[in-house]
Amino acid sequence: MAREAYITGVGQSEVGVRLPRHPLLLTLDAAREAVADAGLTFDQIDGVFSFPGKAAGYLAFSPVGTEDVIEALGIKSKWQMGAMEQPAQLAAIAMAAWAVKEGICRHVLCFRTVYEAGGMAQPEIYMPARSEGVSGASQWTSPFWATSAACWTAQYANRHVHKYGMTREQLGQIAINGSKNAMLNPRARAITKEELTLDKYMSARMISSPLCLYDCDRFSDASTVIIVSAGDALDEIKATPIRIAATAGSVDRYSWDQVEWPAAYETGADLWKRTDYTVDDVDTVQFYDGFAFLPITWLEGLGFVGKGEGHKFIEGGSRIARDGELPMNTAGGQLGAGRLHGFGFAHEAVTQLRKAAGERQIPGDPKVAVATSGGGPMAAALLLARD
Amino acid sequence: MNPPRPKPKLDAENRAFWTGGADGKLLIVHCDDCGQWTHPPRVLCRHCQSENVAPTPVPGTGEIDTLTVNHQPWAKDLEVPFVIARVKLDGAEGVYLTTNIVGSPVDEVQFGDRVRVVFEQQDEIFYPLFEKAS
């Protein structure tokens, strides 16, 4: 029987806005918590995987690389990978799963560290130098002041408004649900201080229609670490292992404006081709919500509802609440708990499946979760299961 | 007064697109072998990989496929609101352009509106903006 891959440890640093703590130390905090959770020590880690690797030209976006972690934590790595050119953030965890299945590594430390709030306070170190001009994919959007992914996502969202009748009251349920859950997440204290009401949401200033201020995640400083272990190394693990039951990712065109549908639809369909589980087995979903519309694309892309029906499913918020039929973003998502950039969704999926989420724990005996990442032309998803 | 637009860095692949407006032309890479269009521009056809490609004028008209009214000033002194739209080009199957719709109040710009290109010059760059055709 083929070797399986499991998430055996999760860890997270303090999550804050303009934290004084150095991002490498935030990474250390998360790594220590994750290996302790698994019951491992750093000398048992033999692989380090990340998204997107150290962003030398824009350190606030990604201030720590795999080599920094290998050096600083004294890891003897058999394989490392940190790259932007992956389907999306969680692809790094998918690749770690393949590495342990292949027998290259036994325990891989996967991390995502962000310093996008603190970095702005020290621009000379962390922010990009002023450039002579735009090139690459951004040259097709920035010259028209579509400089933010908010504007790109807004165009997909507005098509749902126009074509399928999505209302702001419906869309607002993503941020409202996130804020309710964030209020029960001790790590979200710096991001969400009070519950978001529909009134407050409806009166928020618009960023790029139909996305308002509360539909956009907030720059944060944090590190999230996920330990991925080989199925034949579980005797070294003390925590409840969560199996990576399937992985999927896709990029059709690396362009936000030349694709008709975001990659979530293709990746969502692919995920189910690689497992016997179906949408009916899923107990909770942790959907990337850097912008509030993106979870709607995942609901539709994964087939929980048909295309153009996601906003109806979330109407009123009861279905995606913690006690609803499909609890979503139970730690608050990025809208409620900060822009952890993808890895927070894997962290929370594991926490819920282990029934270790404390006050925000969903009821029942959750065994299967989906965690997703990406937006627009890039997507990656994990199907996680407690055996 | 709006700040200068972010300026594309010209290279072998994108130069024709960003400077074609000097002659009033919207130039999209066309394949003379398979007849299909490649955008963003490349030195080969993305459909058949032929190198027999050239920036070729298209009518400069199209239809608004989707849009957003942007309210956030992403740069100092940027005047808001304004429309960011994705225009489906006529005569270049499968090609969309992200652009601004100018010359109309933002609430008069709708899905499906017919639009035509107007170039805005800034140094050597001719930005293809669009205005309502009627």
Interface residues (C-beta under 8 A of the other chain):
Chain A: E132 G133 V134 S135 A137 Q139 W140 T141 S142 P143 F144 W145 A146 T147 S148 A150 C151 W152 A154 Q155 Y156 A157 N158 R159 H162 R205 M206 I207 S208 S209 P210 L211 S255 W256 D257 Q258
Chain B: R5 P6 K7 P8 K9 L10 D11 N14 H39 P40 D65 T66 L67 T68 V69 N70 H71 Q72 W74 A75 L78 P81 F82 I84 A85 R86 G94 V95 Y96 L97 T98 T99 N100 F111 I125 Y127 L129
